[in-house]
Amino acid sequence: MDRPSVNSCLVFYRRAQRFLVDAGVSNAKHEAMWMLEQVLGLPRLRIHTEPDLAISSGQQERLWDLLGRRASGEPLQYLLGSQEFRGLDFLVSTDVLIPRSETELIVEELISHVREWPSPLIIDVGTGSGCLAVSLAVEHPGAIFYAIDQCPFAVNMAMRNAGRHRVAQRVWGIVGDLLAPLLSDALKGKVAGIMANLPYIPREEWTTLPRDVRDFEPRKALDGGSDGLAVYRRLLPEAAVVLSPGGLLVVEVGPNQADRLCQELVGQEEYVLHHIRKDAGGMKRVVCLRRNT
């Protein structure tokens, strides 16, 4: 890669932008600026108003490294180490999925369910970055959370984000497979809500995913088995054990999976369909199941 040395950050910004454009990055203008802001620790206004502001050789090396990784397809969020979710900034790494806007629907559905509960107990299954548990904890100051993930690094990340947003005293991180650590008589029938954004990509669709997802985000957090619902089939009976009567299970699914997940309930008495939420594109993406009384 050609790494010409320059004297000012504005000149570097223009070269970085051209580099990303040539690499096929669609949002090159903004992404180049975000990288520059992070490495220099300066707001874009100062970069634009002080065009001759010096940029050190070390800063240039760091920026060229980020630019090269972005050109290879690595998501910008991993390069910058954070992503916004419901107005909060969450730390992310390649150990966790990048929070996405459609996942905010889970929080919206569950907060409307428990808003009037003074101190509901809520479980976030497959917590990843902790974006669900932490954002809901911020919005409901009385709620208590278990944030579970089978990846210890993900649980650590979730707890870092809980501390970052000052809710760590109400979010308990647990390493475990689905609800296995909590299936005891102590919690039986006492949980107000369970939320989950678990793997739902059908295995046969793996090769069709965008490169930045397929090659960089954790496969264990995406691969949902042959039809995408394998992990949810395991979660349904476990959640029924700990949910209180009237408690809500809220899960995100892929396009065309909501109705198929509901078909899994035929002949079962544990749940009734409470609601299916569509995303901004009109796709059924969030399924809300109420625990039968």
Order of alpha helices (4+ residues) and beta strands (2+ residues): alpha-alpha-alpha-alpha-alpha-beta-beta-alpha-beta-alpha-beta-alpha-beta-beta-alpha-alpha-beta-alpha-beta-beta
